């Protein structure tokens, strides 16, 4: 069930499993930090914006899939240091 919620909203699966710190970090990364990086790169230089945007378009789905996998498999008591 947490994997289904993580496929809808990134980090929600971790929050449902009880790992709210990790879920909140995922949400902040995906919904605030990465769009802010794209916006700042647009303000700096158009070529930098194209590079950053292309990089994020490639990396974004990979992180999303990892987030779904993490919500499906990890136990919140297992912490990786």
C-alpha positions in Angstrom: 0.0 0.0 0.0 2.8 2.6 0.7 4.2 2.0 -2.8 0.8 3.0 -4.3 0.8 6.2 -2.3 4.4 6.9 -3.2 3.5 6.5 -6.9 0.9 9.2 -6.5 2.8 11.7 -4.2 6.5 11.3 -3.7 7.3 10.7 0.0 3.8 9.8 1.0 4.6 6.1 1.2 7.4 6.7 3.6 5.2 8.9 5.8 2.5 6.2 5.9 5.1 3.6 6.9 6.2 5.8 9.8 9.4 7.2 8.4 8.1 10.8 8.2 11.6 12.4 8.2 12.5 10.6 5.0 9.2 11.2 3.4 9.3 14.9 4.2 12.8 15.1 2.7 11.7 13.4 -0.5 8.8 15.9 -0.7 10.9 18.9 -0.2 13.5 17.7 -2.7 11.0 17.0 -5.5 8.4 19.7 -5.0 10.6 22.6 -3.9 14.3 22.2 -4.3 14.5 20.8 -7.9 12.0 23.3 -9.3 14.0 26.1 -7.5 17.2 24.9 -9.1 15.5 24.9 -12.6 14.2 28.4 -12.0 17.6 29.8 -10.8 19.4 28.2 -13.7 16.9 29.9 -16.0 17.7 33.3 -14.4 21.4 32.7 -14.7 21.8 31.5 -18.3 19.7 29.9 -21.0 22.3 27.3 -21.8 22.6 26.3 -18.2 18.8 26.1 -18.0 18.7 23.7 -20.9 21.5 21.5 -19.4 19.9 21.4 -15.9 16.4 20.8 -17.3 17.6 17.9 -19.4 19.5 16.4 -16.5 16.5 16.7 -14.2 14.2 15.2 -16.8 16.4 12.2 -17.0 17.1 11.9 -13.2 13.6 12.7 -11.9 11.8 9.5 -13.0 14.7 7.4 -11.7 14.4 9.0 -8.3 10.6 8.6 -8.4 11.0 4.8 -9.2 13.5 4.5 -6.4 11.2 6.2 -4.0 8.4 3.7 -4.9 10.8 0.8 -4.5 12.0 2.2 -1.1 8.4 2.6 0.1 7.6 -1.0 -0.9 10.6 -2.7 0.5 12.2 -0.8 3.4 11.3 -1.1 7.0 11.3 2.3 8.7 13.4 0.9 11.6 16.2 0.0 9.1 18.4 3.1 8.9 21.3 3.5 6.5 24.0 5.7 8.0 
